[in-house]
């Protein structure tokens, strides 16, 4: 990424410390922003994202460290000069006065005007272009008090665009917007960055940050937890450490960027688990188990199956076969080896394509007559084979397709801590 003409970053925050009374908001934070780059600040509530942005705008005085704009210390710049270098879109869209929308956007030109200057042709053009870009020109004459929260957010974006600064600072710019306008806003910011401007934004949506940002800075516990390209930073470890959640980090099939799904923390002991099943239901089981920290494997599944994609995203071993090719002896043996190494095998929906449907005792509902556990998940020992693959494990749990995630984790814990005593079958190896 290139620096500006002076060789300095547009924004450079070094060793930033900010405290509010006895509360330390951020400590030792380093963030830089270069021309042509889009940096996302992500992190849990209270991590200091807004505080860092306020320091960049000059609206909060640091207790330590420095903030420089184009190489100049911000504490040596006038408010007007700061306004020529950085434009902001705040999270709070409230305005103290009842202005027309166009007048609000025109405020963006204030840093470029003298005390008694009126708006010239250049200012009028900048305002018109900004309103068109933000999609607010149709209610230019409406009172700002009469527009919705999402529309007001776009008006403030237009005001920042009209300011014509090389850098934009945005605090949750899509928080009040519907899906369409959120994507439109991020597309607009991305286009501005691609044209040479720069943007730094606090973003609560990790998928949105991964999709649009060149770099992601993860703030947690008042400091920088991780900093780098989204594909490197938004991994399970960083998200788990910052958000105190159990994340599954996959890949968005449309954009190729990381897609993060977070689950509540669980206290389960970690196990080695093998999943037998295909499709979205098996993919959901793989994702939840991997997010909880279990060591997961999968197979046999067709190449490109949703469960195979989830396993690959989780860096889990998976045995695949070509679509419609059927399960050959080599792939079955490889999957049975994974199952044999697992503490528990889970058969999603209680069956797979290779299940011996004539074996075992079944009641009139089709369920195995050996009963089910307290979570509604059928559990069996190796003497009750449910699959040519799963039978290699010493413990097998049948998982309904619509299993509740809490029940899934509890069933894994129960199956692991209360194993059925039995001799390994060994003799059930399929031919």
Secondary structure, 3 states (H helix, E strand, C coil): CCCCCCCCCCEEEEEEEEEECCEEEEEEEEEEECCCCEEEEECCCCCCHHHHHHHHHCCCCCCEEEEEECCEEHHHCCHHHHHHHEEEECCCCCCCCCCEHHHHHHHHHHHHCCCCCCCCHHHHHHHHHHHHHHCCHHHCCCEHHHCCHHHHHHHHHHHHHHCCCCEEEEECCCCCCCHHHHHHHHHHHHHHHHCCCEEEEECCCHHHHHHHCCEEEEEECCEEEEEECHHHHCCHHHHHHHHCCEEEEEECCCCCCEEEEEECCCCCCCCEEEEECCHHHHHHHHHHHHHCCCEEEEEEEECCCHHHHHHHHCCCEEEEECCCCCCCHHHHHHHHHHHHHCCEEEEECCCCCCCCCCCCCECCCCCECCCCCCCCCEEEECCCCCCCCHHHCCEEEEECCCCCHHHHHHHHHHHHHCCCCCCCCCCCCCC
